Amino acid sequence: MSSVWIKVCSEDDLVCGSGVCALLEAGGKAEQIALFRETASGPVYALSNYDPLGDANVLSRGIIGSIGEKLVVASPLYKQHFSLEDGQCVEDASVKIPAWPVRVVNGQVEIQVA
């Protein structure tokens, strides 16, 4: 199965140290994603905006932090932490949300989808 890169927003739309929500439209469906960038020169991370424990699209409003060496976002609802790299919930190993590869090309943020 091949993958494609889809433009989701401008790099100028990102807020360092915080998250923003974007709509990923691919394969005939749309999904809210949360984009995070800790620093202006750092990587961009993309996770589902949906918090399965809080049953709401809120992760883009979460707080970025770290637990040990792992960069995470804390859900604004029940404060569970999700890894920005792979979407794994730190507190509950049975919970993992979708995460996508991200790149920035000519000022445009692109997400890789299958």
N, C-alpha and C positions, 0 to 999 in steps of 0.2 A: 504494500500500500504506500503510495507516495504522499508526501506532505507539502503544504504550501505555506507561505508567509502572508499574513493578512494585516494591513495597516489598520490600527485601532484608534490612534490619536497622534497628536503632535508631541514631541518631547517637551515643548513649552507648556503643555497641559499638566505635566507632572508637578507634584509638590514635594520637595525634598523633606524627608523625615515624616512623611504622611502618605496616605493612600488616596487614590482617585478611582472612580467607577467608570467603566467604559462598556459599551455593548459590542460583544463579539458576534458577528453574523457569519455563519459558515454552515455549509451542508443543509441549507434550508431551515435552519433554526437559529434562534438568538439566545445568548446567555450573557448575564452580567458578569464581568470580571473585575477584580480589584488589582490595580497596578500600584506597586510600591517602589520607591527609590529612597534609600537612606541618606545618600549624599549626592551632590551634583555630579561628581565623577564616578559614582558607583553604579553597579548593575541595576537593571530594572527587573522586578519580579512580577509574575502574573499568577494569581490564584482565582478560584471561583469566588465571587462575592457572597455566595450563599453559605451561611453558618448552619450546618445541619443540626447542631445541638440547640441553637436558639430558634431554628426554623424561620430565618429571615435573611434577606440580602443586606448585610450590614458590615461585612469585613473591611470594606474600603474605609470605614470610619474608625477602625481599630488603631491601636497604638503600636508602633514598631519598637521592638526591644530585642534583647538577647537573653537566652538561657544557656549559660556556659558559652560554647563557641557557636551555638545555633542562633541565626537571625530569625525572629518570629514576629507575628502580629497577634496581639491579644484581642479577642472578640470583645466588642463593646457591651455585649449582653451578659454572658456568664463568665467572661474573662479566660476562657480556654485559649491556649496558645497554638498557633499553626505555623509550621516551618515555612518560610518564604521560598525555600528551594524546592520542596516536594509536596507541600500541603499536608504533611503528617501532623496530627494532633499530638502535642507533647503529653497531655494528661491522659489520653485514651488511645491506646495503640490500635483499637478497632475502627477509629475514625480517621479518614483521610479525604481531603477535598482535591479536586482537579487542580493541577498546576501546568503551565505551558512554558516552553522556551520563549525567550524574548530577545529581540535585538533592536538596536536603534540605527536606522539608515537614513542619512541626509535629513536628520531632524524628525523623522517619523518613527513611531514605536510600532513594531510589528510583532505579531504572535504567530508561532508555528502551530498549525493544526494538521491533523491527519486527513 
